[in-house]
C-alpha cells in the first residue's frame, strides 16, 4: 500500500478530536521549520514490482495513472502532488481472532501506576522517526512514521509507508539527525516493513509491550507524523473499542485494497502520516502499530456534528514476529527480504488491458503501457503495446500474476521472459532484473 497509516475520508483536516481527549499541543520548538519540511507527502500510484514509467516530455504524463480512453486509445493523468501516507477503511469491520507472536526485542515490565498522557508522550517520542520517501517514478513524495527497535537503527513501520519508494530518508526524533535508510525486508500482506538507518548508533528506542493483554475499554495514546508536519510527534488519546477486528483498507493513492485481520480498533483520532506510529498503553508500552482509519459523521451526513474516528492498529506481537523473521533473513510466501526486483514496465489496469493490445496478440498475458528506459525490459526490446506471456516459466494471465512472480526475485537475478509484440510476433529473452521501488 503504498500510500498508507492512519487514514481518513477527509485527508486535510488539521485538527481531530474525540470524547476521550484531544491532540496534545506540540512542544515548544518542536515544529519543523518551514524550509526543512518534506516537499510533499505522496501516495504511490502503483507497485514498483512492475513499475511506473517516466514519460518523455513534453507533456509529462504519468505512466502509473494509465487508463483507457474513448476510441481504444489512452490518456495520462497529470503528476500528483505529494500527500501524507493514508489508508482508508473500505468496509465494515467484523470480529476475528487476535493474532499474537513472540518477540525477540525486550518487553518492558508494566509499572504499577498508570502514566499521564504527557508522560507517555515524553517517554515514547524519542524512539520515533519521521519517514520521508521519494516516489521517483511517480514524481512525488510521501511521509509516515516509524518506531526505533534498536540503538543501531532498525526501524519498524508499515509496508505502505515505504511502498513505491525509490529513496528513503528518516529523521530521528531523539537526536534530530536525518539518515538515509534501506529496506531490510517487508510483508505486503501484513503491511509490515523493517528499515535500517545508515550510520546510526546510540538511538533511543520504544518500549515494546504485549498486545495479547489489550482489551476493550483500555486507555491508549497514539503518536505520529500527523499530516506529514514532521518534528515533535502529534499526540492523540482514545480507548480500545474492540480487538480481533478484520478490515479492508484502500490505498488512497492507487486504490489497492489490503485485507487485514486481528486488528486493534480504537477511537483515537489518528491522521494521515501517523501510519507506522505507535499505539501506547497507559504503562508507556507500545501494543500496536497504527495503520488505517476512517471517519464518520456521528450525527449523520451533512451535519456539522463532531466526527467519530475508527482507527486500526496491527498488534505489536504480530508486527514484531514478522520483524524478527525479516531480521533473520528468512523469506517466505508473505515476507520479502532485501531490495525489490524491477522489470521496468507499467501495465494497463485489468479492466482496460485490451485497449493496448495489438493485432494478433494472445488473449491472455499482461499488456504493457510503457517501459522505463535503462531497465531490463527496455534492454530486452519490450515496448508499449506488447503483451508479456510468461516470466521465469510462469504463465501470466493477470497483472497480479506478474506482481507475484516478480516478488520471488531479487535485483541481479536473471529470468526468462516471453512476450508477444503488438503485431503478434512471439519473442523471448533472458533479462537481468534491476533494483526498483520498494514493494
C-alpha positions as CSV (number, residue, x, y, z in Angstrom):
1,X,0.0,0.0,0.0
2,X,1.8,2.3,-1.0
3,X,0.1,5.5,0.3
4,X,-0.9,4.3,3.8
5,X,-1.1,4.9,8.1
6,X,-3.8,6.4,9.8
7,X,-6.2,7.5,7.1
8,X,-9.4,9.2,6.7
9,X,-12.2,10.1,4.2
10,X,-11.1,13.7,4.7
11,X,-7.3,13.9,4.4
12,X,-6.6,17.5,5.1
13,X,-8.2,18.2,8.5
14,X,-5.6,19.9,10.7
15,X,-7.4,19.0,14.0
16,X,-9.2,15.9,15.0
17,X,-10.7,15.5,18.4
18,X,-12.6,12.8,20.3
19,X,-14.5,12.5,23.5
20,X,-11.6,10.8,25.3
21,X,-9.1,13.5,24.7
22,X,-7.7,15.9,22.1
23,X,-4.5,16.3,20.3
24,X,-1.7,17.3,22.6
25,X,0.0,20.6,21.5
26,X,3.4,20.2,20.1
27,X,6.3,21.0,22.4
28,X,7.9,24.4,22.1
29,X,10.3,24.5,19.3
30,X,9.2,21.1,18.1
31,X,7.6,22.3,14.9
32,X,9.8,21.7,11.9
33,X,11.0,24.9,10.3
34,X,9.1,25.6,7.1
35,X,12.2,25.3,4.9
36,X,13.1,21.9,6.4
37,X,9.8,20.1,5.7
38,X,9.5,17.4,3.1
39,X,8.4,18.7,-0.3
40,X,5.2,16.7,-0.2
41,X,3.5,13.6,1.1
42,X,2.6,11.3,-1.8
43,X,0.7,8.1,-2.2
44,X,2.1,5.8,-4.7
45,X,0.0,5.2,-7.8
46,X,1.2,1.7,-8.2
47,X,3.6,-1.0,-7.0
48,X,7.2,-1.0,-8.1
49,X,7.4,-4.7,-8.8
50,X,6.3,-3.9,-12.3
51,X,6.9,-0.3,-12.1
52,X,5.9,3.1,-13.3
53,X,7.4,4.7,-16.4
54,X,8.9,8.1,-16.5
55,X,7.3,9.5,-19.7
56,X,9.1,11.5,-22.3
57,X,8.4,15.3,-22.3
58,X,6.5,17.2,-23.4
59,X,3.9,17.0,-21.9
60,X,4.9,14.9,-18.9
61,X,2.3,12.1,-18.5
62,X,2.3,9.7,-15.5
63,X,2.5,6.1,-16.7
64,X,1.2,4.8,-13.4
65,X,-2.1,6.6,-13.9
66,X,-2.6,4.9,-17.2
67,X,-6.3,4.3,-18.1
68,X,-8.3,3.5,-21.2
69,X,-9.7,6.4,-23.2
70,X,-12.6,6.5,-25.6
71,X,-11.8,5.1,-29.0
72,X,-9.4,2.5,-27.8
73,X,-6.6,5.0,-27.1
74,X,-5.3,6.1,-23.7
75,X,-4.6,9.2,-21.7
76,X,-2.3,10.0,-18.8
77,X,-3.2,11.8,-15.6
78,X,-1.1,14.8,-14.6
79,X,1.6,14.3,-11.9
80,X,0.2,14.0,-8.4
81,X,1.3,16.5,-5.7
82,X,2.7,14.9,-2.5
83,X,0.4,13.6,0.2
84,X,0.6,12.1,3.6
85,X,0.5,8.3,3.6
86,X,-3.0,7.2,4.4
87,X,-5.2,4.0,4.3
88,X,-8.9,4.4,4.2
89,X,-11.1,1.7,5.7
90,X,-13.2,0.4,2.8
91,X,-15.8,-1.8,4.5
92,X,-17.5,-2.6,7.8
93,X,-15.5,-4.4,10.4
94,X,-16.0,-8.0,11.6
95,X,-14.8,-10.0,14.5
96,X,-11.7,-12.1,14.0
97,X,-9.2,-13.9,16.2
98,X,-6.4,-11.7,17.6
99,X,-3.1,-12.9,16.2
100,X,-0.1,-12.9,18.5
101,X,3.5,-13.8,18.1
102,X,6.7,-14.0,20.1
103,X,9.1,-11.1,20.4
104,X,12.9,-11.1,20.3
105,X,13.2,-7.4,21.3
106,X,12.8,-6.8,25.0
107,X,9.4,-6.4,26.5
108,X,9.3,-3.9,29.4
109,X,7.6,-4.8,32.7
110,X,4.4,-2.8,33.5
111,X,4.6,0.0,36.0
112,X,2.2,-0.2,38.9
113,X,0.8,3.2,38.3
114,X,-0.7,4.4,35.0
115,X,1.2,7.3,33.4
116,X,-0.3,10.6,32.2
117,X,-0.6,11.3,28.5
118,X,2.2,13.8,28.6
119,X,4.5,11.3,30.5
120,X,3.7,8.6,27.9
121,X,4.5,11.1,25.0
122,X,7.8,12.2,26.6
123,X,8.9,8.7,27.1
124,X,7.8,7.4,23.6
125,X,8.6,10.3,21.3
126,X,12.5,10.0,21.4
127,X,12.1,6.4,20.0
128,X,10.1,7.6,16.9
129,X,11.2,8.7,13.5
130,X,9.6,10.7,10.6
131,X,9.8,8.6,7.4
132,X,10.1,10.6,4.2
133,X,10.1,8.8,0.9
134,X,10.7,9.8,-2.7
135,X,8.5,8.1,-5.2
136,X,10.8,8.7,-8.1
137,X,8.7,7.2,-10.9
138,X,5.6,8.9,-9.7
139,X,7.4,12.2,-9.2
140,X,6.0,12.6,-5.7
141,X,7.0,12.3,-2.0
142,X,5.3,10.7,0.9
143,X,5.6,10.8,4.7
144,X,4.8,8.4,7.6
145,X,6.1,7.3,11.0
146,X,8.4,4.6,12.3
147,X,9.4,3.1,15.6
148,X,13.1,2.6,16.5
149,X,13.7,-1.0,17.7
150,X,17.5,-1.0,18.2
151,X,20.0,1.7,19.1
152,X,21.8,0.9,15.8
153,X,18.8,1.9,13.7
154,X,16.4,-0.9,13.0
155,X,13.0,0.8,12.4
156,X,9.6,-0.8,12.3
157,X,6.9,0.8,10.1
158,X,4.0,-0.1,7.7
159,X,4.9,-1.5,4.3
160,X,2.5,1.0,2.7
161,X,4.6,3.9,4.2
162,X,7.6,2.8,2.0
163,X,5.9,1.0,-0.9
164,X,6.8,2.6,-4.2
165,X,9.8,4.4,-2.7
166,X,13.0,4.9,-4.8
167,X,14.8,6.5,-1.8
168,X,14.0,6.8,1.9
169,X,15.1,9.4,4.4
170,X,14.4,9.1,8.1
171,X,14.6,11.9,10.7
172,X,15.2,10.6,14.2
173,X,13.1,12.5,16.9
174,X,15.5,11.6,19.7
175,X,18.6,13.2,18.2
176,X,17.2,15.4,15.4
177,X,19.5,13.8,12.8
178,X,18.4,12.7,9.3
179,X,19.6,9.3,7.9
180,X,19.4,7.5,4.6
181,X,17.6,4.2,5.1
182,X,17.4,0.9,3.3
183,X,14.7,-1.6,3.4
184,X,15.7,-4.8,5.2
185,X,12.5,-6.6,4.2
186,X,8.7,-6.3,4.2
187,X,5.5,-8.2,4.2
188,X,2.9,-6.6,1.9
189,X,0.2,-9.0,3.1
190,X,0.7,-8.0,6.8
191,X,1.6,-4.3,6.0
192,X,4.9,-4.5,8.0
193,X,8.4,-3.3,7.0
194,X,11.8,-3.0,8.6
195,X,14.2,-0.3,7.7
196,X,17.9,0.1,8.6
197,X,19.2,3.6,9.2
198,X,22.7,4.0,7.6
199,X,25.4,5.0,10.1
200,X,23.1,5.3,13.1
201,X,24.1,4.5,16.6
202,X,23.1,5.4,20.1
203,X,19.4,5.9,19.2
204,X,16.6,5.9,21.7
205,X,14.2,3.0,21.3
206,X,10.5,2.4,22.0
207,X,9.3,0.2,24.8
208,X,7.6,-2.9,23.4
209,X,4.6,-4.3,25.3
210,X,2.4,-7.3,24.9
211,X,-0.6,-6.9,22.7
212,X,-2.3,-10.0,24.0
213,X,-3.2,-8.1,27.1
214,X,-5.2,-5.4,25.2
215,X,-8.9,-5.3,25.9
216,X,-11.9,-3.1,25.1
217,X,-12.1,-0.1,27.3
218,X,-8.4,0.4,27.9
219,X,-7.0,3.9,27.5
220,X,-4.5,4.4,24.7
221,X,-2.2,7.1,23.3
222,X,-1.2,7.3,19.6
223,X,1.7,9.3,18.3
224,X,2.9,10.1,14.8
225,X,3.9,12.4,12.0
226,X,0.3,13.6,11.5
227,X,-0.3,15.3,8.1
228,X,3.5,14.9,7.5
229,X,4.3,18.0,9.5
230,X,7.5,16.5,11.0
231,X,9.2,17.4,14.2
232,X,7.9,16.5,17.6
233,X,5.1,14.0,17.1
234,X,1.4,14.8,17.3
235,X,-0.4,13.0,20.2
236,X,-4.0,11.9,20.5
237,X,-5.8,9.7,23.0
238,X,-8.7,7.3,22.9
239,X,-9.9,3.9,24.1
240,X,-9.9,0.4,22.7
241,X,-13.4,-0.3,21.2
242,X,-12.6,-3.9,20.1
243,X,-9.9,-6.4,19.3
244,X,-9.5,-9.1,16.7
245,X,-11.1,-6.8,14.0
246,X,-10.9,-7.6,10.3
247,X,-10.9,-4.7,7.8
248,X,-10.5,-3.9,4.1
249,X,-8.3,-0.8,3.7
250,X,-7.9,1.1,0.5
251,X,-4.7,2.9,-0.5
252,X,-5.8,6.4,-1.3
253,X,-3.1,6.7,-4.0
254,X,-3.7,3.7,-6.2
255,X,-6.9,2.1,-4.9
256,X,-5.1,-1.1,-3.9
257,X,-7.1,-3.0,-1.2
258,X,-5.5,-4.6,1.8
259,X,-7.3,-7.2,3.9
260,X,-6.0,-7.1,7.4
261,X,-7.3,-9.3,10.3
262,X,-6.8,-9.3,14.0
263,X,-6.6,-5.5,14.3
264,X,-6.9,-3.4,17.5
265,X,-9.7,-0.9,17.0
266,X,-9.7,2.4,18.9
267,X,-11.4,5.8,18.7
268,X,-8.0,7.7,18.7
269,X,-8.2,10.4,16.1
270,X,-5.1,9.4,14.1
271,X,-4.4,11.2,10.8
272,X,-2.6,10.6,7.5
273,X,1.1,10.5,8.3
274,X,0.6,8.6,11.6
275,X,0.9,5.3,9.8
276,X,3.7,3.2,11.3
277,X,3.4,5.1,14.6
278,X,2.8,3.5,18.0
279,X,-0.4,2.8,19.9
280,X,0.8,3.0,23.5
281,X,-0.9,1.7,26.7
282,X,-1.2,3.5,30.0
283,X,2.1,1.9,31.1
284,X,4.0,3.6,28.2
285,X,4.5,0.4,26.2
286,X,3.8,0.0,22.5
287,X,1.0,-2.5,22.0
288,X,0.1,-1.7,18.3
289,X,1.3,-0.1,15.1
290,X,-1.2,2.5,13.7
291,X,-2.2,1.5,10.2
292,X,-5.6,2.7,9.0
293,X,-8.6,4.8,10.0
294,X,-11.9,6.1,8.8
295,X,-14.1,9.0,9.9
296,X,-17.9,9.1,10.1
297,X,-20.2,11.9,11.0
298,X,-21.7,10.9,14.3
299,X,-25.0,12.8,13.7
300,X,-25.5,11.9,10.1
301,X,-24.4,13.1,6.7
302,X,-24.4,16.8,6.0
303,X,-24.4,17.9,9.7
304,X,-21.7,19.9,11.5
305,X,-21.5,17.4,14.4
306,X,-18.2,16.1,15.5
307,X,-16.5,13.3,13.5
308,X,-16.2,9.8,15.0
309,X,-12.9,8.1,14.3
310,X,-12.4,4.4,13.9
311,X,-8.6,3.7,14.0
312,X,-7.0,0.3,13.5
313,X,-3.6,-0.9,14.7
314,X,-1.6,-4.0,14.0
315,X,-1.0,-5.9,17.3
316,X,2.6,-5.3,18.2
317,X,3.2,-9.1,18.9
318,X,2.4,-9.9,15.3
319,X,4.4,-6.9,13.9
320,X,7.5,-7.9,16.0
321,X,7.2,-11.5,15.0
322,X,7.4,-10.5,11.3
323,X,10.2,-8.1,12.1
324,X,12.1,-10.9,13.7
325,X,11.7,-13.1,10.6
326,X,12.9,-10.2,8.4
327,X,15.9,-9.6,10.7
328,X,16.9,-13.3,10.4
329,X,16.7,-13.1,6.6
330,X,14.0,-15.8,6.3
331,X,11.9,-15.1,3.2
332,X,8.6,-16.8,2.7
333,X,5.4,-16.6,0.7
334,X,4.5,-13.5,2.7
335,X,7.9,-11.9,3.6
336,X,10.3,-10.5,1.1
337,X,13.9,-9.9,2.2
338,X,16.0,-7.1,0.7
339,X,15.5,-4.8,-2.2
340,X,12.7,-5.3,-4.7
341,X,13.4,-6.6,-8.2
342,X,12.3,-4.4,-11.1
343,X,11.4,-5.4,-14.6
344,X,10.7,-1.9,-15.7
345,X,7.2,-1.9,-17.2
346,X,4.0,-0.2,-16.5
347,X,0.9,-2.2,-17.2
348,X,-2.7,-1.4,-18.1
349,X,-5.3,-1.8,-15.4
350,X,-7.1,-5.2,-15.8
351,X,-10.3,-3.5,-16.9
352,X,-8.6,-1.7,-19.8
353,X,-5.9,-4.2,-20.8
354,X,-7.5,-4.9,-24.1
355,X,-7.2,-1.2,-25.0
356,X,-3.5,-1.6,-25.5
357,X,-3.5,-4.9,-27.2
358,X,-2.2,-5.2,-30.8
359,X,-3.4,-7.2,-33.8
360,X,-2.9,-10.9,-33.4
361,X,-1.7,-10.8,-29.8
362,X,-2.5,-13.6,-27.3
363,X,-5.8,-13.1,-25.4
364,X,-4.1,-13.8,-22.1
365,X,-0.9,-12.2,-20.6
366,X,-0.2,-8.7,-19.4
367,X,-0.3,-5.8,-21.8
368,X,2.5,-3.2,-21.4
369,X,1.5,0.5,-21.1
370,X,5.1,1.8,-21.1
371,X,8.7,0.9,-20.4
372,X,11.3,2.6,-18.1
373,X,14.5,3.5,-20.1
374,X,17.6,1.6,-18.9
375,X,15.8,-1.3,-17.2
376,X,15.6,-5.0,-18.0
377,X,12.5,-4.6,-20.1
378,X,14.0,-1.8,-22.2
379,X,17.2,-3.7,-22.8
380,X,15.2,-6.7,-24.0
381,X,13.4,-4.6,-26.5
382,X,9.9,-4.6,-25.0
383,X,7.7,-1.6,-25.7
384,X,4.2,-0.2,-25.1
385,X,1.5,-2.4,-26.7
386,X,3.5,-5.7,-26.2
387,X,2.0,-8.4,-24.1
388,X,4.1,-10.4,-21.6
389,X,3.0,-14.1,-21.8
390,X,5.4,-15.7,-19.3
391,X,8.1,-14.8,-16.9
392,X,10.5,-17.3,-15.3
393,X,8.5,-20.2,-16.7
394,X,5.2,-18.9,-15.1
395,X,2.4,-18.3,-17.5
396,X,0.7,-14.9,-16.9
397,X,-3.0,-14.3,-17.1
398,X,-3.3,-11.1,-15.0
399,X,-1.4,-8.1,-13.6
400,X,-1.4,-9.8,-10.2
401,X,0.4,-12.8,-11.7
402,X,3.2,-10.6,-12.9
403,X,3.5,-8.9,-9.5
404,X,3.5,-12.2,-7.7
405,X,6.3,-13.7,-9.9
406,X,8.5,-10.6,-9.7
407,X,8.2,-10.7,-5.9
408,X,10.0,-14.0,-5.9
409,X,13.2,-12.5,-7.4
410,X,15.9,-10.0,-6.3
411,X,17.9,-7.4,-8.1
412,X,20.6,-9.1,-10.2
413,X,18.6,-12.3,-10.8
414,X,18.4,-13.5,-14.4
415,X,14.9,-14.5,-15.7
416,X,13.5,-15.7,-19.0
417,X,10.7,-13.5,-20.4
418,X,8.4,-14.4,-23.3
419,X,6.2,-11.8,-24.9
420,X,4.1,-11.1,-28.0
421,X,4.7,-7.9,-29.9
422,X,1.8,-5.7,-30.8
423,X,2.0,-7.2,-34.3
424,X,1.6,-10.8,-33.0
425,X,5.3,-11.9,-33.1
426,X,6.4,-14.1,-30.2
427,X,9.8,-13.3,-28.7
428,X,11.9,-14.5,-25.8
429,X,14.9,-13.1,-23.9
430,X,17.0,-13.6,-20.7
431,X,16.9,-10.4,-18.7
432,X,18.8,-9.3,-15.6
433,X,16.4,-7.6,-13.1
434,X,17.4,-4.3,-11.6
435,X,16.6,-2.7,-8.3
436,X,13.3,-0.9,-8.2
437,X,10.8,0.9,-6.0
438,X,10.0,-0.9,-2.7
439,X,7.2,-3.4,-2.7
